[in-house]
Amino acid sequence: MRPVSVLGAGSTVFGRHPDHGAVELAVAAARQAIVEANVARERIGAVYLGNFVGGVLTGQEVLAGLVADGLGLRDVPCTKVEGACASGGIAFRHAVLSVAAGLCDVALAVGVEKMSHAGTAAVTQALNCALDHAADGPSGLTYPGLFALLWQAHARRYGTTREQVSAVCIKNRRNGLTNPLASMGTEITADMIANAAMIADPLTLYDCCPISDGAAAVVVGIPELAREALADPVRVLASVQTSGGARIAAHGDLTSFRATRAAAERAYADAGIAPARVDFVELHDCFSIAEIIDSEDLGLIPPGEGGRWALEGRTDRGGDVAINPSGGLEAKGHPVGATGIGQIYEAVQQLRGRHPNQVAGARIGMTHNLGGTGVACTVNILARE
């Protein structure tokens, strides 16, 4: 397998884009990435596009081919991939594998979702496509309800408190204030969080990431092309995908996701590093409690300590490990198919030393994208060249 570098990255703002469709958003992000990579479009040998509910919410499929057409790419294999909320991360891994395996020297990964035009009921129904309808559908459970159960299980086992989980919300929304790609950055207090509308006990409104529109893209290629790129390249040390429980009953432990643990272990092995070497991580905080569970599953924080670390500021920039310095899904929003590649975009900016919320001295970064009830997971480790 050949080494692979990120040559260029692009992203739209994650938020509401009432005047732009999914294809238009994806093309805009991809153009940014291609320009930055400084490669002729004829050299792009494959396109992978992550999208989850485009067909359900917009009635439009074949998005990969439409985006390639919008970019002027001809006779290139174009593939849409779907893995619920991990769709973008899977698209990135496929692009990396195409280059690493020698199928092409340059590949484009794009993630996009258009959601804000649809009502809450329609979006909820669409997102519930990531559940096993036969097994879990009759329960009436939605994802806020599921993560409320996870929080309750974590609290029973480890004593995780409202104050600790609120620290995650406060940090991420604050980080979003200074990230121009984040639509939901704000200063909030523990009292505001506790007194907000109850969504699924104990989750209140501020514990939940907002639905969004948006797109992100990266161009990956052989390191020899890095000298020609218009921005500092970033090396891909590991890109791993795993599967986990496809239904809730498959999880014997509601305080952890098996797919995340397995992906992290393989990623560390592939990269040849220990968790302590990771300077920052962009992880899947679809709900505030998810950040605590994910950080423990990734081996960055000891089991049961995630809440305490958040409250003590050890996951802020300048702490032991910076978690979601971009603001994460809670501040950026969650345009589902775009999220995984949006995380790569944020990590690349950190490793180039150009992020508005720069982690001082960042040399190794991680991204984590989780789908459904933990049915799909991708973990990537990136490093400064």
N, C-alpha and C positions, 0 to 999 in steps of 0.2 A: 504493500500500500504506500502510495506517494504522500509526502507531506502536503498540507493544504493551508493556504492563507486566505484571510478575508481581505479583499482588495478594495472594496468600496461598500458603502452603506448609505441608505436613505430612509426617510420616514416622514409621513405626514403628522400633523397634530392628531392626537387621539381625542375625539370629542364628537360634536355634532357637525355633520357636513350635509346640510339639507339640499345643497345645489350640486352635489357631486355623487355619482354612482360608484359602485364597487370597482368597476373596471377603470374608471378615471382615477380613482385614488391609488389603485395598484400601479398604474402606469406612471403616475407622478413620482411615487416612491422609487420605483425601479429606475426611472431616468436619472434620479439623483445618484443612485448607487453605480450605475453604468458610467456616468460622467466621472465620478470620483475614482473608479477603477481604471479609467483611461485605457479601456480595451475596445478594439473594433467590435462592433456588434456581430460580425460574422464569426468571431471567435467563441461566442457563447454557444456551447454545445448541448445545453439542456436547460429547461425551465421547470421548476417545481413550485406549485402554488398551494399554500395552506388556506383552507376555507372550510367552515363548518356548516353554517346554516344559510348560505347564499341562495340555494334553491328553494328552501322553505320560506324565507322572508322576502326575497326579491323575485322569485320565479326564474332566475337566471343561473344556468349551469355552464359548462365548458369555459369556465373563467380563465383557466391557464392559457387556452388557445386564443381567447379574446385579448388577454393582456399581451401575449406575444405579438399578436397582430397590431396592437396599438403601439408597440415598440418597434415595429418594422422588422421583426425577426421572421425569417422564412425557413421552412423545411427543418425546424428544430423540434425535437420531441418535447411536448408540453404535457405535464401531468399535474392534475389536481389531487392533493392528498387530504385525508380527513382523519382526525383522531380526536374529535371533540375539541376541548380547549387546548390540546397539545398539537393541533394541526400545523401551526407555524413552525414549531420546533421540529416536527417530523419533516417538513419541507426542507428546512435547513440541513438536516442530517442527510437526506437524499442527495442534495446538491454536493455536500462534502464527499459522500461516498462515490459519486460519479467522477469527481476529479481524482480522488485517492485511488480508485480502481483503474484509472487510465482511460476511462470511456470518453473523456473530454478534458481539455486543459482549463476551461472556464465554464462555470455554471451559475445560474441565477436562481435565487430562492426569494419568493415573495409571499407575504401573508396579508390577507385583507378580509374585512367584514363590514357590512352595512347593516346597522341594527336600529338606529335611533328613530327611523321613520315609523317603526311598528309600535303598537301599543304594548303595555306591560304583559297583558295576557298572551298575546301572540309570541312575544319574546320568550316568556316563561315556557310556553308549550314547545317552542323550537329548541330551547336549551335542554328540555327534558328528553329530547331525542338521544341524549348521551346516557340515559338510564336504560336498563333492561326492562322494557315495558311489560313483558310477561311476568317477570319476577317481582319488580319493584313498583310497577305502575299502579297496581291495586291499592298500595299503601297511601297513595295521594301525596307522597313526599316529594318536595322540590329541593333544589340545592341549598337554599337558606336553611331549610329544615334539617338536611343532612349535616351541614357544618355546625348547626346548633347542637346536634347530638354529639358530634366530635368534641366540641368544647365541653359539654357536660361530662363526657368520658374522661377527658384530659384533666378537668378540675377534680373529679373524684379520685383519680389516681395520683395526681401530682400537686393538688391544691392550687391550681392556676386561678387567679383572681380577676375580677372585672378591672381593677386598677392596672394589672399587668398587661392585659389585652388592650386596654385603652392606650397604653404607651406605644403600641404598634401603630394604632390609628393616628395618634398625634405626630409621631415621627414621619410617617409616610406622607400624610397630608402637608406637613411642613416642608418636606423635601420637594413636593410637587409645586410649591409656590415659586421656586427658582428654576424649574425645568420648563422651558417654553413649549415642550411637547405634551405637557400634562394639563388636562382641562379642569381638574378638581382639587388643585392645591389650595389649602386654606389653613388658617390658624384655628385650631379647635382645642377645647379643654375637656378634661375628664368629666366634668358636670354636663357639658353639652352632649357628650357621647352617651352617658348614662340616661339622660332625660330625653333623648331623641326617640322617634317613633319605633316601637318594637316591631321587628320583622319576623323573627322566630326566636323565641326566648332561649338563650340570653342575647342573641344578636340584635342590635339596634341598627338604625339607618347607617350610621357612620362605620359600622363594621363590615359593610357590604360594598364591593366595587361597583361602579356605575356601568351600564351598558354604553357602548360607544361605536362610532364609525372610525375607521382608520386603516392605514396600510404601512407596511415596512418592507424593506428589501435589502438583500446583501448579494454582492458578487463574490464568489470564491474562486480561487484558481491556484495554479502551481506557483510556488514561491519565486520562481524565476521571473514571473511577471510583476512581482512586487516592486521592483525598481522603477517600473513605468507608471505605477499608480500615483495619483495626485495627492494622496494622503498616506500617512504611515500605515503600513500593513500590520495585520495582527495574525499570529499563528494559531491554528486550531490544534490544540493538544489532545482533545478527546471530544467525541460526539456519539452519545449513547442513547439508545431507545430501548425501553422495557415495557412489558405489559403487567397488569395486576388484576385485582378483582373486578370483574365486569358487573357485579351486582353487590348490593350492600351486605347480603348474608355471607358473601365470600370473605368478608373482613373479620377475622377472628379478634382483631385488636383495632378499636376505633380511635386509638391515639396515634396511629402511624399508618403510612402507606407503603406497602411492600415494594411497589414499583419504583418509588423514589429511592428507597434504601438500596435496591439492587442496581439502579442506574448510577447512583453515586459511587458505589463500590467499584463498579467497572470503569467509570470515568477516572477515578483516582489511579487505578491500576494502569489504564491506557496512558494517562499523562505522566505517570511515574512520580506523583507527588502525594504528600499527606494533606489532609484537610487543613491543617494549620498554615499551609502555604497560600491558601486562598485569601486575597485581600478584600474582595467584595463579592456579593452575589445578587443577581436579579432573580428573585424567585416568585412563585405563583401564589400571591396573596389575594386570591379571589374573595376571601373573607379574612378578617384580622387574625382569627385563630389559626388559619392555614399557614400564615407566616411562622408562627411558633412551631407548629407540627413539622412543616417543611424544613426549617432550619435544624431541627433535631434529627430528622430522617437523613439529611445531607451530611450528618456527622460534624457539622460546624459548631454545635452546641450540645452538651450532654443531655440525654433524655430527661425531660421534666424541668429543665433549666431555662427553656426558651422565654417563658414569661418573665422570670426574674432578670435575665439578661436585658430584655427590652426595657424594663422599668429602671434598671440601673444605668441605662445609656450605653451598654456595651455593644449594641448593634447599630449605633449611630456612626456617622463618619468620624473617624478619630478614635473609635472604640476598638474592641477586639477584632470584630469583623463587621464591615459595613453591609447591612442588609437593605436592599431596595433603595439605594441612594437616589434613584430616579424619581422616587415616590411610589413605584410599584403600580400594580393594578388599581389599588385604592385611590391613588391620585391621578394616574394617567387614564384610567378607564380600561375596559376590557373588550376591545373589538376582537372577538374570540380567535378567528383565524390569523389575525395579525400579531397577537400578543407574544408568541414565542420568538418571532423575528424582531419584534420591537425590543425585546430583552437583549438580543444579540446587538442591535444597534446601540443601545445604551452602554453595553459592555465594551464595545469597540471604541466609543468616545472616551470612556474612562481610561482604557489602555493607551490611547493616543495622548492622554493628558489634556483633553479638550472639553471635558464635560462641565456644564455649569455648576454641578454639585461634585466637583472633583474629589476623589479619595486620594489623599497625598501618597505619592510613591507607589501607586497601584501598578503591579506587574502581572498578576494572575487574577483572572476573574472567572466566575461561574454563572451559568444561567440554568434555570429549572422551570420546566413547563409541564403541567399536569392536566390530564384530561379525564372527564367523566367522574366516576367514583374511584378514580385511580386506575382506570383500565389502560391508560397509555401515559408514558412519561418520557421526556427527553431531558438529558443533562449534558451540558457542554462546558468544556474548560478551554479558555482562551488565554493567550499570553502576549505580551509585548515582544516584538521581534528583537 
